[in-house]
Amino acid sequence: MTTVRIPPVLRAESGGAREVHASGTTVRELLEDLGSRLPALGTKVYAEGEIQPFVYVDGEDVRTRDGLETPVREGASVILLPAMAGGSITPPTGGRSRAAQPPSATAWPR
């Protein structure tokens, strides 16, 4: 069995678990096993035969290896990291962040 670490944004789909176990000798087999046992999580991470989040096997991004065919050794550590986008330079309090403020006149050499 392989330990699959689940990020906070996907824990509702894993029943709140931080880690789950799955089996497979490749990333594809591992994600298929995971999806068969936890269907809600499976649809989030492996839809229509494509990897949805970033997947790391023993610290290596599978996109730089063999993708879905990346080998997964027994006892490997697999991490699922969904792509995150967004952000703002405006703090939630409505004030201006430092990045949004123009530099002071004294900050530039003359």
C-alpha positions in Angstrom: 0.0 0.0 0.0 1.0 3.6 -0.7 0.3 6.5 1.6 -1.5 9.4 -0.3 -1.4 12.7 1.5 -4.6 14.8 1.1 -4.5 18.6 1.1 -7.0 20.5 3.2 -9.1 21.6 0.2 -9.8 17.9 -0.7 -10.3 16.5 2.8 -14.1 16.7 2.6 -13.9 14.3 -0.3 -11.7 11.9 1.7 -14.0 11.9 4.7 -11.7 14.3 6.5 -8.7 12.1 6.3 -5.3 13.7 6.0 -3.8 10.5 4.5 -5.4 7.5 2.8 -3.9 4.3 1.5 -4.1 3.1 -2.1 -2.4 0.5 -4.2 -1.0 0.4 -7.7 2.3 0.1 -9.5 1.8 3.3 -11.5 0.2 6.7 -10.8 -2.7 5.7 -13.1 -3.4 2.5 -11.1 -3.0 4.3 -7.8 -5.6 7.0 -8.8 -8.0 4.4 -10.1 -7.8 2.5 -6.9 -8.3 5.7 -4.9 -11.3 6.7 -7.0 -12.9 3.3 -6.6 -12.7 3.4 -2.8 -13.4 7.2 -2.5 -15.5 8.2 -5.5 -15.9 11.8 -4.4 -12.1 12.2 -4.2 -11.6 10.2 -7.3 -13.6 12.6 -9.5 -11.6 15.5 -8.1 -8.2 14.0 -8.8 -8.6 11.8 -11.9 -11.4 12.8 -14.2 -11.8 11.6 -17.8 -8.4 9.8 -17.6 -6.5 13.0 -16.8 -4.7 14.0 -13.6 -6.5 17.0 -12.1 -4.1 18.1 -9.3 -0.4 18.1 -9.3 0.8 14.7 -8.2 4.2 14.2 -6.5 5.7 10.7 -5.9 8.5 10.7 -3.3 8.8 14.5 -3.8 9.0 14.5 -7.6 6.4 16.0 -9.9 5.0 13.2 -12.1 4.8 15.7 -15.0 8.5 15.8 -15.2 8.6 12.0 -15.2 6.2 9.6 -17.0 2.9 11.3 -16.0 0.2 8.7 -15.4 2.7 5.9 -16.1 5.2 7.0 -13.4 6.1 4.0 -11.3 5.0 4.0 -7.7 7.0 1.7 -5.4 5.5 0.0 -2.5 5.5 2.3 0.5 6.0 5.5 -1.6 4.7 8.8 -0.4 2.3 10.4 -2.8 1.1 14.0 -2.4 -1.9 15.5 -4.2 -1.8 19.3 -4.7 -4.6 20.9 -6.5 -3.8 23.9 -8.7 -4.7 27.1 -6.9 -5.2 30.4 -8.5 -6.3 33.8 -7.5 -5.1 36.1 -4.8 -5.2 39.8 -4.3 -2.9 42.5 -3.3 -5.7 44.1 -1.3 -5.9 42.8 2.3 -9.3 41.5 3.5 -9.6 44.5 5.8 -10.0 46.7 2.7 -6.8 48.6 3.3 -3.9 48.9 0.9 -1.1 46.4 1.0 2.5 47.5 0.8 2.8 46.1 -2.7 -0.1 48.3 -3.9 1.4 51.5 -2.5 3.6 53.6 -4.7 7.2 54.0 -3.5 8.0 57.1 -1.6 10.0 59.9 -3.3 12.9 59.2 -1.0 13.1 55.5 -2.1 14.5 56.4 -5.5 18.0 57.7 -6.0 18.3 61.0 -7.7 
